[in-house]
Amino acid sequence: MNERITHYRNGKIFTAAEDGWAESIVVEDQQLRFVGETVFAEILAPDAVVVDLHGAVVLPGFVDAHTHLVMMGFALQKLDLLDATDLADIQSSIQRFAESNPDSPRLLGRSWLFSALNGQHPTREMIDAVVPDRPVYLDANDVHSVWVNTAALRELGIDADTPDPIGGRIGRDPETGEATGMLYETAVMLYVWPKLAELATDQDRDTALALAFRRYLEDGVTGAVDMALGPDELHSLERALEAGKGTLPLRVAAHWLMTREDNEADNVRQVHDAIELHKRIQGPWLRIAGIKIIVDGVIDSCTAAMKEPYSDGTNAEPIWDVESLIPVVTAADAAGLQIAMHAIGDEASEIGLTALEYAIATNGDIPRRHRMEHLESITKDNVNRLARLGIVASMQPVHADPAIQENWRAMLGDYRVNRAYPWPEFTEAGAVLALGSDAPTAPHPPLPNMFVATTRRSAIDPSLAPNLPQYALPLADALAHATRDAAYSCRWENLTGQLVRGKAADFVVLKQDPFTEGADSLLTTEIAMTVVAGSVRYLDTAQNQQ
Ligand SMILES: [Zn+2]
């Protein structure tokens, strides 16, 4: 028996390649040596270690085309309050969480619903009643506001004299001006997030990263594109790489996050930082792909830049305009960096495409792989322009979940809601569509994401009506967009994303068969095994593996 060679036989293997399906995979070290019929696999590798798949479905390992690894790891450690039905329920959950984490200097929770408070306003006293001594921060389910206790306000340095930031608000007592415990929009981004980031230690970030890796492997993900890398996250990834002696639990490509400065030199300087990182970090386990530019905000809080105003008559200025983008984008393109642009509103994608088109015309015919993120509301003309320019559309089915559409639709309020998240328009126009989750803004597991992709129904509440079902994707197409095309989005097309000879042995074995059991089974299908670079990185212990 040759221990370096493993023959996985008797499977229903979806290759995400032209030939479609196979029965056997032969893995030699880290690579796929053969994918095809069992009779040939036996001839090719008679002395291989044999694993019988008993007819199980095998997919290429999922690549999450858009995620935030460290943030996801932090979010996974927060107390989940989504199921809390009233104030007493929320309070008792916080109390139990406090008791089971006696040494945590502060307590973090998430996903509580305003509707659970039955019309009452959330106040700091409600949390003080159960945790008076330690800071408590509870993210609302919409991630646009945070409910805190008195100790947290003290830690943040917020009192009656703290001004409301532009675009945000501190909840206050109308008579005294005293902060009441709610922080909205930019008050969260400017006060809470930097404070929590400053308080987090390298050890905290390493723990969060390790947890994100573990959960991704348990859920069948073998590669991830981190979309907002800063120095802290990069150092954490590099420590993980060192601890793994040059490997990570799964493959990571990352985009260096640009911050918008008010002068061109400071903006272009950040591109040069990214170019240095791109040259230095270019391995099969970790590569710095390029830069991330956040062109606008989100529709839910009316901060996405739209061509026409929101239903309340307001509109948002983009964070970057064409003039400020052009020098950055042209320099990044010329250096071979991948440019990823967050562009949710139809004006933001127009601005981004104009800047990219300029850079492409200026720099001429050189290899490039640019991408736009989210594209929730985009004009038909710009779908065609994006395809013509060869830009990858990076989209997140979980953001179209009907359970979170009510506010989104109300903010636009007109004909635009009928062309929301139009995934198939991109492929029909000839663009590559890469699917991801944007965790932790949405849940990271790929199979429920595939449920939303193939049904436009809600993975949170499947009884809800579908959201524009004409945009649903066939299962095989959705899976290919989440594997082959997600790999293409970060230039891994020669490395992973398809089960074909010569690529890495990155694959996942399912316990159910969504192809025969139907789309609903995607909500309950479990992962039997996740293999990365030929090694089994996750194995369900209840699995009868022979
Ligand atoms: Zn994101």
Residues whose N, C-alpha, C, O or C-beta is under 5 A from the ligand:
A	BS01	ZN	M227 D438
